[in-house]
Amino acid sequence: ASYVLWAIGGLLILTFCCLRKQIWLSMKCVKKTGKALGSMPLIILFPVVQAAGFAIFMVLFLVYGIYLASLGTLDSNTYSVDVGPFSYSVSVRDFDYDRTTQNLAWFLLFCLFWTSQFIIAVGEITIAMSVSKWFFARDKRKVGSGTVWTSLWHTLGFHLGTAAFGSLIVALVKMVRAFLAKLQKEAKKTDSKVIQAVLCCLQCCMWCFEKCIRFMNKNAYIQTAIFGTSFCTSAREAFFLIARNSGRIAAISYVAGLTSFVGRLFITAVTCGVGYVVIEETYGDQLYSPVGPVFFIGLISFFISGMCMAVFDMCSKTILHCFVADEELGTGYADSKLSAYVDKYGSEEDTDGSDDGGEA
């Protein structure tokens, strides 16, 4: 096992050495992300707007779900349970649903998947558009939190089709996964190991496929936010951009992911520490132990910080897309230090040894 760990460590060090320029560029993009967030602090709270929209939808979803659940036929079955010398009768009630009701339940589940992904897509396009406006602004002092609301208005007015189409693809994949999960549940009743193994492999493949779709959708949304193109055009341009800048994309994903993870842990630790001190000072004599409340505080802060750090991750990827577009188009909007670094160490094409540029 130790040799395997040493081999993995050596491969990681070798990878870091080969991608050192891309990682350094990614770190500079992360710094630019911090500046963008500093100029538009309201963008950090944008997940609250998404959560509010999702909460409104969930109220309607639960109402329709309760009405749909009441359409079943109530059946009561009585079972005899023997416990030692005693015998008990246990009544179990369940609902029996016809095929139409089951199809409506599947449709309601599809509405949940599509709407939730649609809300996420609108948020990602809005964030990407806000950051791209900041990046391509000559006077960045004029860009503030109002840009976030302007970007939201432009997204709702011009790019709802892109968000709907991208979220539809993810919703369809999630429906396939839900159907496979139902088949897995039914396969356990047959006690067939072969069927269970096949369904498990299919579920893993669909999970990987969903991750790829989400990754491509996020990059397509960024292209839409920058150039205002449709979903299919943006997805094609995003694919070729990733192919031309694979090292940069991998580096920014690693650096931004690591930064987001450390940020989540830091926010959770600070929140737990502050919560512990407040609980001890306020309710110390009334509680047996503050561990329970602090645990729930840490759990809530971990999920909330994840929402905020997801904004940071989206901003980092948008900065890289904007930089690559600025580099390939030669518009000169990039920061002087960032441009000086690329001029000194070469662009992605120079690093790869190719001479052709490619369109943004």
VOGU-3710 file (C-alpha; in Angstrom, 3 decimals, decimal comma):
1> asyvlwaigg> 0,000/0,000/0,000  2,848/2,396/0,803  4,361/1,899/-2,659  1,005/2,723/-4,245  0,742/5,917/-2,182  4,286/6,898/-3,122  3,480/6,283/-6,793  0,319/8,396/-6,570  2,240/11,158/-4,818  4,938/11,079/-7,486
11> lliltfcclr> 2,348/11,306/-10,256  0,707/14,283/-8,537  4,047/16,081/-8,180  4,857/15,362/-11,835  1,432/16,665/-12,876  1,903/19,837/-10,843  5,313/20,395/-12,457  3,890/19,940/-15,961  0,950/22,258/-15,251  2,857/24,812/-13,163
21> kqiwlsmkcv> 2,239/27,654/-15,631  -1,453/26,820/-15,923  -1,786/26,550/-12,154  -0,068/29,894/-11,699  -2,410/31,453/-14,246  -5,349/29,891/-12,420  -4,183/31,410/-9,141  -4,110/34,816/-10,807  -7,644/34,206/-12,093  -8,709/33,336/-8,552
31> kktgkalgsm> -7,257/36,646/-7,358  -9,200/38,426/-10,088  -12,292/36,613/-8,857  -11,758/38,099/-5,419  -11,575/41,567/-6,938  -14,770/40,964/-8,902  -16,591/39,816/-5,786  -15,275/42,856/-3,948  -16,739/45,122/-6,619  -20,086/43,273/-6,579
41> pliilfpvvq> -20,604/42,015/-2,999  -24,289/41,407/-3,648  -23,421/38,529/-5,947  -22,454/36,426/-2,915  -26,047/36,644/-1,679  -27,542/35,676/-5,037  -28,054/32,042/-3,897  -30,556/33,459/-1,397  -32,645/34,682/-4,342  -32,408/31,232/-5,912
51> aagfaifmvl> -33,381/29,584/-2,622  -36,403/31,884/-2,341  -37,531/30,953/-5,857  -37,055/27,266/-5,120  -38,998/27,600/-1,839  -41,940/29,137/-3,704  -41,895/26,262/-6,172  -41,674/23,685/-3,363  -44,869/25,067/-1,803  -46,717/24,419/-5,066
61> flvygiylas> -44,967/21,075/-5,491  -46,035/19,885/-2,034  -49,626/21,007/-2,588  -49,863/19,101/-5,858  -48,037/16,152/-4,303  -50,479/15,908/-1,416  -53,477/16,079/-3,756  -51,897/13,456/-5,990  -51,166/11,163/-3,040  -54,815/11,358/-1,964
71> lgtldsntys> -55,953/9,886/-5,311  -54,947/6,384/-4,251  -57,280/3,667/-2,981  -56,864/2,954/0,703  -56,320/-0,736/1,459  -56,135/-2,283/4,911  -54,409/-5,601/5,564  -54,469/-7,432/8,878  -51,546/-9,592/9,930  -51,249/-11,933/12,887
81> vdvgpfsysv> -48,070/-11,623/14,928  -47,170/-14,277/17,501  -44,966/-13,149/20,384  -44,374/-16,086/22,721  -47,673/-17,334/24,079  -49,467/-14,194/22,920  -50,933/-13,448/19,494  -51,556/-9,928/18,179  -53,383/-8,581/15,161  -51,655/-5,734/13,347
91> svrdfdydrt> -53,473/-3,662/10,730  -51,366/-2,077/8,004  -52,837/0,567/5,720  -51,396/1,496/2,370  -52,463/3,239/-0,803  -52,907/1,507/-4,117  -52,420/3,735/-7,174  -53,553/3,078/-10,715  -51,328/3,545/-13,766  -52,589/7,065/-14,495
101> tqnlawfllf> -51,770/8,272/-10,992  -48,311/6,715/-11,179  -47,646/8,458/-14,494  -48,736/11,758/-12,953  -46,310/11,144/-10,087  -43,478/10,625/-12,571  -44,485/13,831/-14,343  -44,488/15,711/-11,032  -41,007/14,370/-10,296  -39,870/15,537/-13,730
111> clfwtsqfii> -41,256/19,013/-12,966  -39,213/19,040/-9,756  -35,999/18,120/-11,578  -36,544/20,555/-14,450  -37,569/23,508/-12,272  -34,717/23,063/-9,791  -32,160/22,826/-12,595  -33,775/25,794/-14,354  -33,375/27,950/-11,231  -29,733/26,883/-10,971
121> avgeitiams> -29,167/27,658/-14,667  -30,666/31,149/-14,379  -28,399/31,837/-11,408  -25,289/30,598/-13,222  -26,002/32,713/-16,307  -26,651/35,766/-14,134  -23,415/35,305/-12,193  -21,392/34,694/-15,351  -22,901/37,753/-17,037  -22,152/39,950/-14,014
131> vskwffardk> -18,516/38,842/-13,902  -18,075/39,192/-17,669  -19,438/42,756/-17,530  -16,935/43,520/-14,789  -14,047/41,948/-16,724  -14,763/43,808/-19,972  -15,419/47,164/-18,298  -12,751/49,783/-18,981  -13,562/51,594/-15,745  -14,251/48,863/-13,209
141> rkvgsgtvwt> -15,088/51,432/-10,542  -18,425/51,948/-12,266  -19,342/48,270/-11,837  -21,184/47,562/-8,600  -23,922/45,434/-7,098  -26,435/47,024/-9,453  -24,763/45,050/-12,252  -26,067/41,862/-10,681  -29,690/43,020/-10,951  -29,082/44,257/-14,508
151> slwhtlgfhl> -27,626/40,868/-15,439  -30,603/39,114/-13,865  -32,959/41,291/-15,912  -31,049/40,529/-19,124  -31,049/36,822/-18,316  -34,807/36,766/-17,745  -35,404/38,816/-20,868  -33,054/37,175/-23,377  -31,641/33,861/-22,131  -34,506/31,930/-20,532
161> gtaafgsliv> -34,546/29,579/-23,538  -30,887/28,728/-22,992  -31,494/28,041/-19,296  -34,606/25,972/-20,066  -32,905/23,842/-22,727  -29,793/23,182/-20,657  -31,814/22,329/-17,553  -34,091/20,079/-19,631  -31,123/17,907/-20,626  -30,058/17,505/-16,997
171> alvkmvrafl> -33,657/16,806/-15,924  -33,992/14,038/-18,526  -30,783/12,406/-17,314  -31,994/12,616/-13,708  -35,291/11,013/-14,756  -33,395/8,104/-16,283  -31,449/7,753/-13,039  -34,680/7,828/-11,015  -36,172/5,121/-13,234  -33,025/3,020/-12,815
181> aklqkeakkt> -33,271/3,487/-9,040  -36,831/2,139/-9,154  -35,653/-0,840/-11,196  -32,869/-1,436/-8,663  -35,450/-1,486/-5,893  -37,541/-4,001/-7,808  -34,459/-6,083/-8,642  -33,709/-6,559/-4,932  -37,016/-8,404/-4,601  -35,994/-10,923/-7,296
191> dskviqavlc> -32,701/-11,677/-5,533  -30,896/-11,764/-8,902  -27,294/-10,646/-8,451  -26,697/-10,347/-12,207  -29,582/-7,910/-12,739  -28,558/-5,903/-9,699  -24,966/-5,667/-10,948  -26,073/-4,573/-14,437  -28,417/-1,912/-13,038  -25,684/-0,705/-10,683
201> clqccmwcfe> -23,276/-0,308/-13,609  -25,912/1,573/-15,594  -26,558/3,845/-12,622  -22,835/4,617/-12,318  -22,597/5,360/-16,064  -25,575/7,698/-15,895  -24,068/9,426/-12,852  -20,840/10,067/-14,766  -22,839/11,216/-17,792  -24,791/13,665/-15,630
211> kcirfmnkna> -21,531/15,107/-14,278  -20,263/15,636/-17,825  -23,522/17,291/-18,865  -23,409/19,607/-15,852  -19,820/20,547/-16,657  -20,613/21,310/-20,286  -23,775/23,210/-19,340  -21,868/25,447/-16,945  -19,295/26,331/-19,611  -22,064/26,827/-22,193
221> yiqtaifgts> -23,824/29,239/-19,838  -20,608/31,219/-19,506  -20,296/31,453/-23,283  -23,909/32,604/-23,468  -23,260/35,255/-20,821  -20,207/36,581/-22,675  -21,329/36,436/-26,316  -25,126/36,200/-26,042  -25,312/33,087/-28,247  -27,882/30,288/-28,086
231> fctsareaff> -27,360/27,133/-26,044  -26,240/24,876/-28,912  -23,816/27,469/-30,256  -22,494/28,172/-26,774  -22,057/24,466/-26,020  -20,099/23,974/-29,261  -17,868/26,978/-28,588  -17,369/25,868/-24,990  -16,343/22,389/-26,145  -13,698/23,721/-28,534
241> liarnsgria> -12,527/26,250/-25,938  -12,003/23,422/-23,451  -10,176/21,423/-26,130  -7,869/24,363/-26,910  -7,244/25,178/-23,233  -7,496/21,811/-21,523  -4,535/22,510/-19,227  -5,942/25,841/-18,114  -9,415/24,396/-17,535  -7,988/21,535/-15,486
251> aisyvaglts> -5,808/23,911/-13,473  -8,605/26,399/-12,748  -10,899/23,524/-11,755  -8,278/22,211/-9,344  -7,322/25,578/-7,853  -10,905/26,839/-7,604  -12,081/23,526/-6,173  -9,326/23,522/-3,572  -10,040/27,145/-2,682  -13,758/26,428/-2,357
261> fvgrlfitav> -13,140/23,410/-0,148  -10,755/25,281/2,154  -13,181/28,195/2,233  -16,039/25,929/3,273  -13,967/24,385/6,046  -12,773/27,800/7,246  -16,290/29,282/7,309  -17,659/26,207/9,082  -14,859/26,218/11,674  -15,245/29,935/12,423
271> tcgvgyvvie> -19,021/29,631/12,664  -18,764/26,647/15,009  -16,219/28,484/17,153  -18,363/31,598/17,432  -21,458/29,497/18,073  -19,700/27,570/20,834  -18,587/30,751/22,579  -22,053/32,337/22,335  -23,798/29,195/23,604  -21,381/28,822/26,506
281> etygdqlysp> -21,751/32,451/27,529  -25,536/32,565/27,134  -26,876/29,076/27,882  -23,894/27,398/29,515  -25,710/26,710/32,797  -28,857/25,423/31,094  -27,285/22,915/28,704  -25,700/19,596/29,534  -23,326/19,942/26,577  -23,061/22,464/23,720
291> vgpvffigli> -21,841/19,772/21,306  -25,314/19,079/19,874  -26,230/22,687/19,017  -22,720/23,365/17,694  -22,985/20,284/15,484  -26,199/21,548/13,885  -24,710/25,033/13,537  -21,722/23,530/11,733  -23,966/21,434/9,491  -26,062/24,433/8,459
301> sffisgmcma> -23,008/26,655/7,947  -21,332/23,957/5,830  -24,247/23,861/3,387  -24,676/27,647/3,312  -20,952/28,173/2,749  -21,161/25,618/-0,065  -23,746/27,794/-1,805  -21,523/30,862/-1,459  -18,388/29,045/-2,596  -20,297/27,720/-5,628
311> vfdmcsktil> -20,642/31,361/-6,661  -16,880/31,749/-6,245  -16,259/28,677/-8,404  -18,550/29,993/-11,140  -16,846/33,383/-11,036  -13,397/31,780/-11,366  -14,421/29,813/-14,438  -16,007/32,927/-15,954  -12,816/34,914/-15,412  -10,843/32,244/-17,274
321> hcfvadeelg> -13,335/32,222/-20,158  -13,183/36,020/-20,360  -9,405/35,982/-20,309  -9,214/33,387/-23,084  -11,741/35,352/-25,169  -9,769/38,550/-24,605  -6,524/36,776/-25,495  -7,871/35,205/-28,697  -9,742/38,309/-29,854  -6,926/40,658/-28,846
331> tgyadsklsa> -9,262/43,236/-27,304  -6,884/44,113/-24,456  -9,318/44,097/-21,541  -7,200/41,815/-19,355  -5,382/43,168/-16,344  -1,883/44,450/-17,088  -0,241/42,011/-14,647  -2,184/39,101/-16,065  -1,314/40,087/-19,626  2,335/40,575/-18,667
341> yvdkygseed> 2,455/37,058/-17,259  1,063/35,555/-20,466  3,430/37,650/-22,581  6,347/36,417/-20,498  5,517/32,706/-20,358  3,532/32,325/-23,569  -0,053/31,488/-24,322  -1,619/28,051/-24,331  -0,997/27,679/-28,047  2,660/28,623/-27,669
351> tdgsddggea> 3,055/26,164/-24,847  1,534/23,385/-26,923  3,726/24,283/-29,880  0,913/25,100/-32,306  0,622/28,271/-34,322  -3,078/28,479/-35,081  -5,215/30,523/-32,758  -8,890/29,566/-33,018  -11,971/31,637/-32,463  -13,489/32,519/-29,129
//
